[in-house]
Amino acid sequence: MLSPSRSIAGLFTRVLAGCLILSLVQEPATLLAAACPSWHSKRAPAVKPLTEEERATQALNRLTFGPRPGDVERIQAIGVKKWVEMQLNPEQVDDSLLEARLQSFPAMHLSQQNLLQAFPSGAVIRAVADGKVALPTDRVERAIYQNQVFAYEEKRQKQAQEAARQPAPIAAGGTNATAPPVMADSSQENAKAAASESVMADAMALEDVASSPSITVHEQKLYADLASTQIVNLSPDQRLDRLVSMKPGQLRGFMKGLTPEERAQLTAGMTPQQKETVVALINPTVLVAGELLQTRLLTDIYSQRQLQAVMTDFWLNHFNVYLKKGQFAPWYLVDYEQNVIAPHAMGSFEDLLVATAKSPAMLFYLDNHSSIGPHSLAAERAQANPAAKNKDLGLNENYARELMELHTLGVDGGYTQKDVTEVAKVFTGWTIEEPRKGSGFTFNERRHEPGAKYVLGHTIQENGEQEGLAVLHQLATSPATAHHLSQQLAERFVSDTPPPALVDRMAKTYLHTDGDIRQVLRTMFTSPEFWSREAYRAKVKTPEEFVLSAVRATGGEVERPAIVLNAMNQLGMPFYGCQTPNGYSWTAGAWVNSGDLLTRINIALALAGHKLGTATDLDALMKIKGPDAATAAQKETKLESVFLDGQLNPQSRQTVLQQADELAAQGPIALPGSEPPKPGAKQAGAIPVRAAFVQVMDLATPIPPPADKQAAVVAGLLLGSPDFQKR
């Protein structure tokens, strides 16, 4: 049962959420309606241009993931125009501080092959368990593999026992029916594909060791009690050696029995590589996926090359790949982000398009790796062999359809279903070489559909791999692609309903520069529409933008990234979390609803109260010393200036001041999953990121609460206010 204070807090946040909803629903519509005359009508009344401070704020709100304390002043000192040009040329911006942070994630610097070797996927473990792949000789790697093989075989045994307990179906004659026939090859393939979809979810869940058939709750507790104190007090090298030496299955029970303090102490003083080994011994999938997500989060928050980070985010969404699609997705996505998207984010679109088409991440996500031409040598041989496993595999049109509808031409780009089929034939043979070994793209001539193809009125002569490159060039240079990409960029950076004249100018630049993304951006960033009063603070932040901008606004130090990621999941916009190829929406309509807006307020309060894995120094932001150095009104004024440039509407300001003392007396608000779960305890309420992910990846010491609770509540309410939701 909720305490009275929690009930009051819940009532208050709902009231505030109601105000927030009304503001978010009405204000963007009003702003966009007001913008229409100046964009679409020659009779629009003149409006006051943006001040230099407002221009700096506009640049930070659109070219970055939100301003940090002091950024507005720094950009004004540099000059807005010069700063924008620096961001368009990220190689001129020193990012050594971020690079130093990312050294804590050495696995993310490995090649795709070495990453899969050191931290095997579920498919690799299954191959080892089936005797198809040998265990590695390296002692540490061998222990990682053995732990995962043990967990896999244990799960398989449990599934077999459950299947055996199921009653046999009753036949029409009243007797037990005979066993069903073995599935046809195509059904088996479908079953494997369906099973692979849940692999990531299973891996992130880390099923409770207490339910294991071979390790009872009593044995788990006994082992933990005997070993935990001894092991955590050893030196880092000795600790790791003891963990590596444990028998398969023991480590999971040991880890489950540790208190949060013991878990933090277990990895204290270890090198980054040693910490990675600890997590990998439990589950390599969690290690790879966790570091993929955490490094992206830290890059978005701390990179000085903010436009590069924003554009990387834009293209990752445009060329969307889902994290939980199959057993190799996390490994493929590391390479996809680092070597495919980021290097091309502001270069040639055609180069980016080719890189994505050849990426194992995209080939696997949209199933083109398994597409076989119906008249190819591989298909003919399969048909001639009744025992062939891939007999029913054929042409897959997923990539061809999304290539034209989402990646290039757009849904109204003038293509037909016939074009989709022909493009699919063009890309047969574009596949992945030895996925279990982490190899990359290869063109398999045996799978390629022979003969000429006809795409968008053009004949593509038979030419193997070059056919695909010809089609990608044809699509990349199309006027429809120029318009589609310009429209999407303008929606992301200018307005949910960007002015057609601006989109047309951007498309013209695209065509004149052979798809130079940097030049298209420069056209947009130098346009009067981008710097107009109508566009200023006229966009509503997506959940991702809200969380990132809130953390950046506080200037806080992210000590427990897994908890920040958990907050993004609760808002429904996790990194790599969109299952469908179209990616997340950039417009307000997709995100403005009562449930999500209430969660935004709770997240803001949790952030300011040090319950979001981030430590903040509010005294430094306010330039005061101690909780009693200023009144609530003075604190509000100072923090409003930092977070909102003093632009909070009077009604919200009054609400913040009225509720500051009341909420401060109730203590900080914590989100589900923001506190490490107690051993054996189930988390209250379902959360998209399993508590186990936070438990395993979050090995840091909990952050002490802020000394000034009143200032923390004021900061949280300001970050959750309607005005902060706009950019």
DAMOJO-V987796 format. One record per backbone hydrogen bond with DSSP energy under -0.5 kcal/mol. NH is the residue of the N-H (numbers start at 0). CO is the residue of the C=O. E is the energy in kcal/mol with one decimal. If there is no record, write none. Layout:
BEGIN
nh->[NH;NH]
co->[CO;CO]
e->[E;E]
END
This chain:
BEGIN
nh->[6;7;8;9;10;11;12;13;14;15;16;17;18;19;20;21;22;23;24;25;26;27;28;29;30;31;32;33;34;35;36;37;38;39;40;43;49;54;55;56;57;58;59;60;61;62;63;65;68;70;73;74;75;76;77;78;82;83;84;85;86;87;88;88;91;92;93;98;99;100;101;102;102;103;104;107;108;109;114;115;116;117;118;124;125;126;127;128;129;130;131;132;141;142;143;144;145;146;147;148;149;150;151;152;153;154;155;156;157;158;159;160;161;162;163;164;165;165;170;173;176;187;188;189;190;191;192;193;194;195;196;197;197;198;201;202;203;204;205;210;211;219;220;221;222;223;224;225;226;227;230;231;232;233;238;239;240;241;242;243;244;245;245;249;250;252;253;254;255;256;257;262;263;264;265;266;267;267;269;274;275;276;277;278;279;280;281;281;282;286;287;288;289;290;291;292;293;294;295;296;297;298;299;300;301;302;305;308;309;310;311;312;313;314;315;316;317;318;319;319;322;324;325;331;332;333;334;335;336;337;338;339;339;340;341;343;344;344;346;348;351;352;353;354;355;356;357;358;358;362;363;364;365;366;367;368;369;370;371;372;375;377;379;380;381;382;383;384;384;385;387;390;392;396;398;400;401;402;403;404;405;406;407;409;412;419;420;421;422;423;424;425;426;427;428;429;430;430;432;433;436;437;438;441;443;443;444;446;447;447;448;452;454;454;455;457;459;459;460;465;466;467;467;468;469;470;471;472;473;474;475;476;477;481;482;483;484;485;486;487;488;489;490;491;492;493;494;497;501;502;503;504;505;506;507;508;509;510;511;512;513;514;516;516;517;519;520;521;522;523;524;525;526;530;531;535;536;537;540;545;546;547;548;549;550;551;552;553;554;554;555;556;557;558;558;559;562;563;564;565;566;567;568;569;570;571;572;576;578;582;589;590;591;592;596;597;598;599;600;601;602;603;604;605;606;607;608;609;610;611;614;617;620;621;622;623;628;634;635;636;637;638;639;640;641;642;643;644;645;646;652;653;654;655;656;657;658;659;660;662;663;664;665;665;666;666;673;680;684;689;692;693;694;695;696;697;698;708;711;712;713;714;715;716;717;718;719;720;724;724;725;726]
co->[2;3;4;5;6;7;8;9;10;11;12;13;14;15;16;17;18;19;20;21;22;23;24;25;26;27;28;29;30;31;32;33;34;35;36;40;530;50;51;52;53;54;55;56;57;58;59;59;551;67;69;70;71;72;73;74;78;79;80;81;82;83;84;85;88;89;91;94;95;96;97;98;99;100;101;104;105;106;110;111;112;113;114;120;121;122;123;124;125;127;126;126;137;138;139;140;141;142;143;144;145;146;147;148;149;150;151;152;153;154;155;156;157;158;159;160;161;162;174;170;168;183;184;185;186;187;188;189;190;191;192;193;194;195;197;198;199;200;201;207;208;215;216;217;218;219;220;221;222;223;226;227;228;230;234;235;236;237;238;239;240;241;242;246;246;248;249;250;251;252;254;258;259;260;261;262;263;264;266;270;271;272;273;274;275;276;277;278;278;282;283;284;285;286;287;288;289;290;291;292;293;294;295;296;297;298;303;304;305;306;307;308;309;310;311;312;313;314;316;317;575;321;323;327;328;329;330;331;332;333;334;334;335;335;336;340;340;341;343;514;347;348;349;350;351;352;353;354;355;358;359;360;361;363;362;362;366;367;393;446;372;445;375;376;377;378;379;380;381;383;384;387;389;394;365;396;397;398;399;400;401;401;402;403;409;415;416;417;418;419;420;421;422;424;370;426;428;441;439;431;433;434;433;430;428;441;442;443;443;444;424;459;452;457;453;454;452;457;458;462;463;463;464;464;465;466;467;468;469;470;471;472;474;477;478;479;480;481;482;483;484;485;486;487;488;489;489;494;498;498;499;500;501;502;503;504;505;506;507;508;510;509;346;514;345;515;516;517;518;519;520;521;523;526;528;531;726;534;724;541;542;543;544;545;546;547;548;549;550;551;550;614;555;556;612;612;559;559;560;561;562;563;564;565;566;568;567;573;576;579;586;587;587;590;592;593;594;595;596;597;598;599;600;601;602;603;604;606;605;605;556;615;616;617;618;618;625;630;631;632;633;634;635;636;637;638;639;640;639;643;648;649;650;651;652;653;654;655;656;658;659;660;661;662;662;663;670;677;682;687;689;689;690;691;692;693;696;706;707;708;709;710;711;712;713;714;715;717;720;721;722;538]
e->[-2.1;-2.4;-2.5;-2.7;-2.4;-2.8;-2.7;-1.7;-2.1;-3.0;-2.4;-2.0;-1.8;-2.5;-3.1;-2.1;-2.2;-2.8;-2.6;-2.3;-2.8;-0.7;-0.6;-2.4;-2.9;-2.8;-2.3;-2.3;-1.5;-1.3;-0.6;-0.6;-1.7;-3.0;-2.5;-0.9;-0.6;-2.5;-2.0;-2.2;-2.9;-2.4;-2.1;-2.6;-1.6;-2.8;-0.9;-1.0;-0.6;-2.4;-2.1;-2.7;-2.1;-2.0;-2.0;-3.1;-2.6;-2.5;-1.9;-2.0;-2.2;-1.8;-0.6;-0.9;-2.4;-2.0;-0.5;-2.0;-2.0;-1.7;-2.4;-0.5;-0.9;-1.7;-1.7;-1.5;-1.9;-1.6;-2.7;-1.9;-1.8;-2.6;-2.4;-2.2;-2.4;-1.8;-2.1;-2.8;-1.9;-1.6;-2.7;-1.1;-2.8;-1.9;-2.0;-2.5;-2.8;-2.3;-1.7;-2.7;-2.3;-2.0;-2.5;-2.8;-2.3;-2.2;-2.4;-2.3;-2.2;-2.4;-2.0;-2.3;-2.3;-2.2;-2.1;-1.3;-0.6;-0.7;-3.3;-1.8;-2.9;-2.3;-2.3;-2.1;-2.5;-2.4;-2.4;-2.5;-2.4;-2.3;-1.1;-0.6;-1.0;-1.0;-2.5;-2.7;-2.7;-1.4;-1.3;-1.4;-2.0;-2.5;-2.5;-2.6;-2.5;-2.3;-2.7;-2.0;-2.4;-2.5;-2.8;-2.5;-0.9;-1.9;-2.9;-2.4;-2.1;-2.2;-2.2;-2.7;-1.7;-0.7;-0.8;-2.2;-0.7;-1.0;-2.4;-2.9;-2.2;-1.2;-1.1;-2.5;-2.0;-2.1;-2.1;-1.0;-0.5;-0.6;-2.0;-2.4;-2.1;-1.8;-1.9;-1.9;-2.8;-2.3;-0.9;-0.7;-3.0;-1.6;-2.7;-2.7;-2.4;-2.4;-2.2;-2.2;-2.6;-2.6;-1.4;-2.3;-2.7;-2.1;-2.4;-1.8;-2.8;-2.1;-1.5;-1.8;-2.8;-2.8;-2.1;-2.2;-2.3;-2.5;-2.3;-1.5;-2.3;-3.3;-0.8;-0.8;-2.8;-1.4;-1.3;-2.6;-2.8;-1.2;-1.2;-2.4;-2.6;-2.1;-2.8;-0.8;-1.0;-2.6;-2.2;-1.0;-0.6;-1.2;-1.5;-2.6;-2.0;-2.9;-2.5;-2.3;-2.3;-2.2;-1.7;-0.5;-0.7;-2.8;-2.3;-2.3;-2.3;-0.9;-0.8;-1.9;-1.2;-1.4;-1.9;-2.9;-1.7;-2.8;-2.3;-2.3;-2.0;-2.3;-1.5;-0.7;-0.7;-0.6;-1.9;-0.9;-1.0;-0.5;-0.7;-2.4;-2.3;-2.9;-1.4;-2.9;-2.0;-2.4;-1.0;-2.3;-1.9;-1.8;-2.2;-2.3;-2.8;-2.3;-1.8;-1.9;-1.7;-1.3;-1.0;-1.6;-1.0;-2.5;-2.8;-0.6;-1.5;-1.6;-1.5;-2.1;-2.9;-0.6;-0.8;-1.3;-0.6;-0.9;-0.7;-2.3;-0.5;-2.6;-0.5;-2.0;-3.7;-0.5;-0.7;-1.5;-1.5;-0.6;-0.7;-1.3;-2.2;-2.2;-2.5;-2.1;-2.3;-2.5;-2.6;-1.8;-1.3;-2.0;-2.2;-2.5;-2.7;-1.8;-2.6;-1.9;-2.5;-2.5;-2.0;-1.9;-2.4;-2.7;-1.8;-0.7;-0.7;-1.8;-2.6;-1.9;-2.5;-2.4;-2.2;-2.2;-2.3;-2.2;-2.2;-1.6;-0.9;-3.5;-2.8;-0.9;-0.7;-1.8;-2.5;-2.2;-2.2;-1.8;-3.1;-1.4;-1.2;-1.1;-1.3;-1.0;-0.6;-1.6;-3.3;-2.7;-2.3;-2.4;-2.5;-2.3;-2.2;-2.4;-2.6;-1.4;-0.7;-0.8;-1.2;-2.6;-0.6;-0.9;-2.0;-2.2;-1.6;-0.9;-2.5;-1.6;-1.6;-1.7;-1.9;-2.0;-1.3;-1.6;-2.1;-1.8;-0.6;-1.4;-1.0;-2.1;-1.6;-1.2;-2.2;-2.1;-1.9;-2.0;-1.6;-2.0;-2.6;-2.4;-2.4;-2.5;-2.7;-2.3;-1.6;-1.6;-3.3;-0.5;-2.4;-0.6;-1.6;-2.7;-1.4;-2.0;-1.4;-2.5;-2.5;-2.2;-2.2;-2.8;-2.7;-1.7;-1.5;-3.0;-2.4;-0.8;-1.9;-1.5;-2.1;-2.3;-2.0;-2.5;-2.1;-2.2;-1.8;-1.3;-0.5;-2.4;-2.0;-1.6;-0.5;-1.0;-0.6;-0.8;-2.3;-2.3;-0.5;-0.6;-1.0;-1.2;-2.7;-2.8;-2.5;-2.1;-1.2;-1.0;-1.9;-2.3;-2.3;-2.8;-2.5;-2.6;-2.2;-2.4;-1.4;-1.0;-0.9;-0.5;-1.0;-3.1]
END
